[in-house]
Structures are given as C-alpha cells and as structure tokens.
Amino acid sequence: MSNNDIADQVPALVWTADAGGVVTYANIACRKYLGHPFAPNTAIHWDQFVLEDDVKKVLDAWRSALTAGESAKVNARLERFDGQYRWHKLRIQPIFDDARVVSGACGIAMDIHDFVKAGEAYEVGERRLRFALDAARAGAWEWDMGSRTARISAQLAQIYGLERQEAEVPLQWLFDRIPESHRAWFARELTARLHECVPFELDFPIELEDGRRSWLRTRGETDCGSGTTIERVFGVTYDITEQHDAQIERERSEQRYRALVEASSELTWIADAAGHTNQLGNWHSFTPQDGLTAGCEWLDLVHPDDEACARTTWSNIVKAQLPGSMTFRLRRRDGSWRTMSARAAPLRDDDGTLREWFCMATDVTDERAAAAALEERNLRLQVAMRAARMTIGYLSLDSWTVCWDSVDALPGVPAGTIALPYDAALHRVHAEDRAAVDAAMRRVALSGEFDKPLEFRIMMHGEESWLQSQAVLQRDADGKPWRVIASAVDITQRKTLELALRETDRRKDEFLAMLAHELRNPLAPMRNAIALLRRERESGVNSCELVGMLSRQVDHMAQLVDDLLEVSRITHGRIVLRREPVLLGTAIYGALETVSSMAASRGQHLTVKLPPAPVWLHADPLRLSQIFVNVLNNACKYTDPGGSVCVTALADERFAAVTIEDNGSGISPDLLPHIFDLFAQGERTLDRAHGGLGIGLSLVKKLVELHGGTIDIASPGPGRGATVSIRLPLSHAPDVPAPLHDEPSASGTSHGERAALNVLIVDDNKDAADSLALLCESEGYHVSVAYGAHDALAKAEAEPVDAALLDIGLPDIDGYELAGLIRQKGGTRPVLIAVTGYGQADDHLRVQAAGFDHHLVKPVNIDYLMSLLAELSPAAASPHAD
C-alpha cells in the first residue's frame, strides 16, 4: 500500500506541496473539506484556503519549516466548502529528497474549532463574571477549613484595603477586621449556618487600616464532603457601605419625619392603594371626638357642601396614581369649619408598584382670609392709583436703571413694566425741568432727603405731560442704599386748569380795569352835566342839551351792564330764542341803520350786497339784530376814518352766508385764536380809543351757535383789515306775513286825570327814591317815599296805595317778603312793581312768584314807567271817571 493510500485513510486533512507552495497532493478528507478535486496539471497554492487574517502566521510557519528543516505548528482558520472558516491545528513537516535537500512540505490539519469556541466562551464568561463582581463591588473567596486559610480575589483584596491582587490570608486576619462590637455576633451566626450546611447571608462591618468602616454582605455555601466535617466554604462578598448608610439615613429621616408630623399642626393620614383610609394621624387633636369612629374614612369628616367635590377629586388622584391636591372644610373641635389645603403623595415599592398614599392637610383659613384682605387692599390701592393716575417707579442704584410698574396711568406710555437706563429716562424729562429732577434724584439716592413734591414735565411720543413725584430711599438688609422708590401722579389736567385759571385771572383783572375805565367814561360827562345844571342860570347852558347828554351816558352805562348780563344768561343757558320768520335783508338793513350814525361821524363808507330773492330765516329778530349790530359796530370801531365796511349776503340750498369785511386795523396772529374768548380785545392803548369790554364777539358767537349757525373771523394781519363770516340755516317763506312789534306807547291821560293815583316808592338808596319820586310828582301823582320796609308798611297802613314801586335788596326785609306783607293788608290790593338791579331769568321768575305785577330792571326806562303808571290811573282805567 502506498503512502497516498495510507493518507486517504486518515480523518485529518493531509496535503503536500512543493517548495513554492503549490499543492501536489491532497487526501480524501482534505478534498472533501475544501471542496476541491485538485486535478493533475492544476497549480493551486495552499494559502488560498487560509483566512486572510491568518495567512501571515501560517506563511511564517511554512517558511520556518522549509528553512530549518524542522516541523512547525500553528493554529489557523481554513475555509470549508460551504464558506465557513473553522479552526485547525496545523503541523508543517518538511520533505527531503534523496540528497537530504528540502523539496517541499507536508501539512496535517486537525479540526479544533469546537475546542477553541469553548475556550472563548469560557473566557467570555470569566470576563463577564469579573465585570459583574467589579460592578457589584463583590469579591470571591474560598476558605480552607483544614489549614484555616482563605483565598480571596483581587476585588475582595481591594475591599479589605490590600494592595495585592489575589491573595491567601489567614481566616483569623479576616475575622480580626470585624469590630469587636460585632465579632461575637458574627461568630455565633456563622457557626450556626456552617453546622447546618445551608447557604447563608450575613451583613457585618469591617474596620480598615486607615480607620474607615465599611459594611459587607457575604453569601456562601458549605462543602461538607462525604461526612459532617466541613472541608471548605466558598462564596462572594459585596461592599454594601452605600446601601447601609442610605438605609440608616432613611431610618433617621423617617424618625425625623415622624417627629415633625407629631410636632406640626398638619393633619396626616395613610390610605391604601385603592384610596381607603388605613390610619388617621393626629386628627384626634383637631376634629371632634364623636367623628373619629372605628373604620372612619377621612371623607366622612368633610363639610357636606364640599364632600362631593372632595370625593371626586380624591377618586381622580387615586385613579391617576400621581400626586394631587384638594381643598375642603373640616370641623374643628370648637365647632368652627376650617378651610384645609390637602396634598396626597403616592408611595411605591422598589418595582414601582403603588403601595399606599401619604396625605397631609394644612389649615389655611387664616392665610386665605389674609390673602383675601390683601387682595382687597391691593385692589383698592390699584383703583385709587388708577383714579389718581399714579404709578410707582424704581431707580436701582447698582445699575442706575429706572423701572415703572403698570404705567398705563401715564399718558402716552404703554401698559406693563418698562425699564430704561437712567440717562434715557432723564432724557424724557422736559429740558427746562431736567436739571431739577436729576438733582433731586441724586440727592435722595445719596442722603435719602426729598424736600417736597417735585413737579416736572415729561415728553412721551411728542406729548407734554405734567407729573408730581415723591421719592424715598430704600436700603438693603445691611443698611446700604439699594434703590429709590418714587411715585408719579399725572397732574396734566390740574396744571392745564391752573394755567387756564391764571389766564382767566389775568383777563379778569384786565376786564375789571376796563370796566372801571368804561364806567368812569360816562360818569365824567354826567358829573359835568350835573354841575352845569346847578349853574344853569349863571352859565346860560341849554338844559335840553344837558338832559340829552345825561340820557346818552345813562344809556351807555345800561348797555355795558346789559352786555354783561347777556353773556351770563347765554353761558348758563338761560336765554330762550323767540323764533319767527325773519327776512335776512330786513335784519341787515336794520343793523346798518343802527350803526350808520357812527359810520357817518367817522366818514366811513357802508356798502351792502344782498341776493335778488328774499332770504328767510327762522330766528329771533332781536338776537339776530344784536348779532349784526355787534359785528358792524366792531367793524366801524376798528376801521380808520374814511375807511369802508362791506356787507355781502349769499344763500345756497341750506344756509345763508353773510360776510362783513373792513379795511381797518386787522387782527394780530397771536390774538386770532382767542378772538372769541371772553374779554378778548386787540392791542390796547391808554387812551382806549375804541372802548368796550371785549365781550361782544363772545356774545355774538354764542348767539350764532344758538341759532344753529357758525361764525369765523380771518385777518391777513395788523393793518390789513378783517373778515367776519356768518352762516345761518335757511327757512321756508311764511304763509302769513310776520307780525309787527310795536313799542309800548304812552297813555294820553292828562296830568289832571292822574292826580288820583297814589304811588308808594320804597328804596334804601335815598337819592334813587327821591329822584324817582320827583319824576312821578312831575307827572301829577301823589307820591309817598319810604327808605325801609318797616317805614313802607307804616305808610301803607296810614293811607291807601294804588301802586307800589319796591326795591328788592332792602336791608331789613327784602322786597319779596315786603310784597307779601303789603298784600295781606286790608283794603284795595295795590299794583306791585319790582324795581331792582336783579334782572336774570330766575330773578324774573322769583318776582312773579312773590306776587309782583311788573318787573323793571335798573336803570328804569322812565318813559315806559310813566306809560305803565298812566295805564293804572283811574281815568285810564274807566271811561266814566270824572
């Protein structure tokens, strides 16, 4: 049998190759494993069947065998026919020719794949065990009870503080590491476990050489051999110092917590996982004893009105297994119901399973009442601050930053909290006030001094506003300046009113000066006329001229007073327009006629342009005339002699437009915006050539607006004239011509017919009473004069009175009461005539209510009074009088 036949019988892989590595023979096992026939005349190198990672070491062994002529061994992975690589142990044996020269080599490969994998698995297991022991801080040990020694692993040696890796130490050395306080207990427990030959677990402390104490847990088993003699004990030991310390801390924490719960006023209870009460803590000290029955649920003690809500909330908390809170009321031992805020926390096992609930309830009745009171107080403060338009600001002294809270109270500033650097905030202060504000803030920041409220202006979005501020310095806990707290109140409206009042006060002073001047103007000629009348015979002056002079000056003074009263009536809404159809042309021509004498005396030219068709207005003819007369009078007054005044009237579908244009002194731009203000006039001079009180245009504007119209005044400037434009609503033409208004005419009764009329005059002003008596006597009436109410009553009782002229402002009894007393006298009721300086609408109503028949306002129109008395005389009253 040949060598090849023998090789085919071998289960190992056998092949031969020449010195170049080309396979020359492969046995049956090799051909089957590699899946290659190795046919003759095929050059196949053996290394193509070796895993690439192993080729180098196999090649090195191949070369070593050929070079040294000795066999070489190596482990490598060879590729099987199915592509799997399996571990083989290769032995490469050199082949010698007849000359003992190496001509090739023979390779034999034994399959060791399963053995290698088993070794690898063992190594992995060992590594995992070491890793697990290291991670668990556990070390392995084995006690030899015969030699009384212990072999310990490197990890256990480290636990005991030894620097060696694995070590063999006496058992006594291990026992000596246990503190004396635990040594007897450990020996007793260990002996019992060893004799029982059962697995055991013991926790014990050890003391290290550096003085530290560690806690260990050892688990072991006993090898009792075939008999009862203990041969060896083996096991592992864990370092449980952290767990032990944590457990001790938990126990201490529980003790502290129990002490805290017992010492606190909070109510506690424990409930099982389903929410049923297991234990009520210190409820016995809070709730009435009759409520704490056996098996009592905490929900049974809740206020009836809160029970349903509390039960639902508790059920939801238990169902969710998450912390939750509740609010409800409980009855206290004194019988009062207290509001409780409760919190429930789930307690779980190590695996996360819910074990029970711990709950705590705190009495928050007082806190809620205090919070409600605080909220109410803050709300009131907020309302007060909003009503006062106040905000609070803070100046942080560490960063010099200014903050405002809720600055919606300030105009032009958005609501919310804003913060600005100090310089930026100071820049918003008006330039004229900036230095004072900066000085005040720095003074209070430095010394805490803030003398008095500071008023200043700020600019917000182009608007100027006034603020009033107070400030205090707040210090920190160390007494160092921390911040400045300042209040800011919007006083813009107040300052505007102050400025307006100052302007009004200035105008009032001006007006009083004008009024004194205007009143003195007519008084001068009146006084001169009186002096001339006294010297009539000596001076030879015509008394008729003097009477005319006096009449004109009295009329002028009366007009001044009437203008003032008109403004007051309109301002207080006491004027009632007596509207009727009025032709615009008639009103304009009537006004022109009134001012024509003034214009003629100044050589001025009056022109008028009216629409060709009649223009009707629904207006008060008297007030309409007052409007045009006042405007035309101003035009003539402020136009130089020889100037012109032009009146133009136009009409559209709804309005009539009347324009009065002059080429007079014009109006300055400064005065034009205030031209309709009360007491406003143009530039004044000491001679007061134009005169007047400056109330005319204000009166005109109010009358025009009462008629539903508008008035505007324009002027290019001083010396360039002015234009007054009046627009009034139109009216339809009347079906019946407007009624005519006749002035009362004097009676034609003669002096002789009036002699029977008895007149009583009552006035505390002797001159006024006597002069009026002389006028009545000059008409032939029988006159009695009284200077007081009591004197008047005596005269009324002494002789009959047909007409009584009573002053209202008497010193002892006023005219209203006197009128009632006179009416109560027996005999014929006299005609009562009020003669007074009170001429307002409510004065007229009060005169009527007091029983007066007529109301005359001083200075009295004498012609009207004489005609009124003439109508009351017996001859006028009866056509059959003698």
Summary of the structure (lengths in Angstrom):
residues: 882
radius of gyration: 63.8
end to end distance: 201.9
largest distance: 203.8
contacts: 2431
relative contact order: 0.03
helix: 42%
strand: 27%
